[in-house]
Amino acid sequence: MRPLPAEIPPPLPAGLPARLASDHAIFLFLDYDGTISEITPDIANAAPVPGVRDLVALLAARPERFRIALISGRQTRMLARLFGIINGVTLVGNHGLEIMDPQAGPRLTVEPALLMPALDAVRDWLRRNVPCEAGFVIEDKHLSVALHYRLADPDLASRLRRRLSEFVEHIPELVIGEGKMVIEVLSRHANKGEAVRALMRESGQARLAVYFGDDVTDEDAFWALRDTGMTVKVCKEPSPSWAKYRVSSPFEVTSAMAEMEAATRTDRR
């Protein structure tokens, strides 16, 4: 298990994305919510920020220079609905348990039948314990279950989170993941860091990993890439992270991607 981060990363230096893209073939990993889409209570309709989809398409059209993966806690089918399918872009859902690859097609990294009894017990607990019309949203992602509480009473949400954590403690197949105003019940094998490592091994080309993410689960990827990649935390308020750098918003992520695209636009290597 990775240790907790202790240091606040410095701001992303101006020009660094361009220099890295000029010097390396890049494997670009992008979290979705809070990274290339603004955080919104309307989780079913979180749109990408303006311009980011066009930039992804431009970069993906240069496979000799860029490979791209969207990596999220959402299901891959939801990512496909919100962002769209772009040739050359891999979708990674459920924190690494689902992979929709443009060449190899969809696959799972865990056997669903091994998880279903445990997740069904959690679904039943949530049905019995989460009050209706109290601001909670239960998101069933088949291989995981999330309880969003952004619109709920903070004290009630705190009590429910504690009780759910205590319930899941006794289920060996599952773990609790905490995010921005969400608590998730996940497979023990769900880990963005492991997913990034696997995709890098499968890429078949020496590439520099560049990872942008904003949430607690992205720390696993930051930790996995701490010695070999460029990692960037998206956060309005600086906080300790294993990322090497930070930016303040999805719009700064878009700017960094635009730097990389411009730096390689006339490259013919």
N, C-alpha and C positions, 0 to 999 in steps of 0.2 A: 504493500500500500504506500502511495506517495505521501511525503510529509506535507504539512500545510505551508503555504508560501508565507514569507516574512517581509519581503521587500516590495515597494511600489515601483513598477517599471517606469522608465523615463518616457517622454513623448517620442513618437516615431520621428526620427530625423528627416528633415526635408531632403528629398532627392534619393534616399536610400532605396525605395522600391524600384526606381528607375535604374540605379546602378546594379542592383541584384539581377534584374531582368536582362540587362545588357550582358552580364557576365555568366549567367547560368540558364539552363533549361529549368523551368519552374513547374512544380506541382502545387497548385493553389487550392487550399482548403478554405471553404467559407461556411461558417455557421449561418443559420437563416434568421430566426427571430432575434432582434436586437443587434444584428450584425449587418445584414443587407436588407432588413425590414425593420421598421420602427416597432417597438413594443406597443401592443394595443390590447384592450380588454376583449375586442372582437377577434378571438384567436382563429376563427374559421375563415377570416377574410383579411389576414395580414399580408398586405401587398408589398412587393419589393420597392425600395426607394427609386425615384426616377433616375433613369440612365443606367442602372446596374445591370439590367438584363441585356441591354445592347452591348455593354462592355464585356460581359461574360461571353456573348456570342462572338464578338471580335477576337477575344483571346482563344476561345475554343477552336476557332477556324485556323489557328496556327499550332497544330498538334506537335510540330517539331520543337516549338518553343514553350508551349503551355499545355498542361493537363489540368483539368478542373474537377473538383468534387464539392458538392453541397453536402454538408454533414450536420445532421439535426436530430433532435429528440422526436420530431414528427415522423409519421409514417411516410414512406417514399411516395405513396399515391397522393398524399396531401401536398408534399413538396411539388410533385408534378402538376397538381391542380393550381397551386398558388404561383409557382414560378414558370411553369411550362417545361416542355421537353426541348432541350437544345442538343443537337448532334455533338458528341464528344464530351458531354458533361455527365459525370457519374453522380447519382443521387444515393446518399447513405442515410438511412432512417433508423429510428428507435435506438439512437446512440451507438450505431454500428451493427445492430442485429440484422438489418435489411440492407441489401446493396442492389441498386438497379444500374447495371453497367451498360453503356451504349454498345459495346462489342459482345460481351458474354451474356447479357440478359440479366433478369432478376435472380437473386439467390438469398438464402437466409444463412446466418452464421450460427444458428442454434436450432435445435429440434423443437418445434412448437409444442408437440405432445408432452414433452417433459415439463413444460411450464404451465400448461393450461389448468391443471387442478389447483395449483397454488394461486394463480391469477384469478381463477373463479372464486376462490375463498375471499380474496381482496375485493372483488366486484360485489360479492354478497355483503361484505362488511360495509362498504361504501353506501350501498342501497339502504342498509338499515340505520346508518349513523349520520349521514350527511343530510341536513334539513333542506327541504325544497324551498325555492324562492328566497334563499338567504345570501345570494351572491356567489355561491360556489358553482364551479363548472367541472363536471367529471368528463375527462377525455379518455375514452377507451381506444387504445392504439394496438389492440390485439396481443402484441408481445409485451406490452407494458400498459400501465394505467396511471393517469395523472389527475391530480386534484388542484385546480386553479382557484385561488382565493383572493384575487386582486380586488374584487368588489364586495368581499365579505367583511363582517365585523372582525377587527384584528384580534380581539380576545377570544372570540369563538374559533377563529381560524387557528390560533395558537393551540387551543385545547384539542382541536381535531387533529392537528399535525402530530401532537405528542401521542395521542391515543393510537393513531394509525401507525406511527413508528413502533410503538410497543407491540402492536398486533403483528407487524411484519418481522419483528425480531425473532419470532418463533417459527418462521418459515425459511428453511435453509436455502431454498432455491432463489430467494429474492433479497433485494436490498432496497433501502430508501435513498433517493436522490433529491437534493434540495436545489431549487432554482429560483429565478426571480418571480416571487409570488406564486410559486407552484411547488408541490411536493409530488414526487413520482415514485411508483413502485416498479422496480426494474429487475431483470435477470442479473444474476451475479456476473454474467459474461458480457453485459452491456458496458462498453468502455470506448470512448472516442479515441483515446490514445492507441489502443490495440487496433482499432479500425484503420487509423492513419498508418501505423506500421505495416499492416497487411497490404494496404493499397500501394504503399511505397515499394514493398518487395515485389508486388505483381506488375509494377509499371514497366519493367523491362528496360529502363533507361535511367542513367544517373541524373537525378533531378534534385534541385533544392526545394525543400518543403517550405511553403509560406502559408501560415495559418492565422486567420482572423476569427475571433470568437468573443463572446461577451459574458458567458454564464459559468456557473460552477462546474458543470460537466465538461466545459472546454479546458479546464485546468488539467484534466487527464492528458489531453493532446499537447498542451503547453509543456507538461512535464516530460512526455515521451520525446518531444522534439527539442528539449532544452539544450542539447549539445550539437544538434545537426541542422536545425531549421531557423527560420525567422518567424517568431510568434508575436501576435499583436492582440492585446486586450482592448475591447471596445467598452468604454465606461465614461459616464459623465463625471462621476466622483471617483478620483483615483483611490485604489485600494490594493492591498498586497496580492500578488499574482505571480505564477511561474512564467508568464509571458515576458518576452524581452523588452517589448515596447508597448505603448498604449496610444489610442486615439479616442476622441470624445464622442463620435457618433457614426452611424452608418454612412453619412455623407462623406466623412473622412476616409472610410473604407473605399468608397467609390473613387475618391480623388487618388488614393494610392494605386488602385487598379488602373486608372487612366494614365498615371505616370508610367506604369509597366507597359501598357499598350503603346504609348507614344514613344518610349525608349526603344522599342523593337519594331516599330512600324516599317522602317526601311531596311531592317536587318535581313540579309539573304544567306546567312550562314546555314 
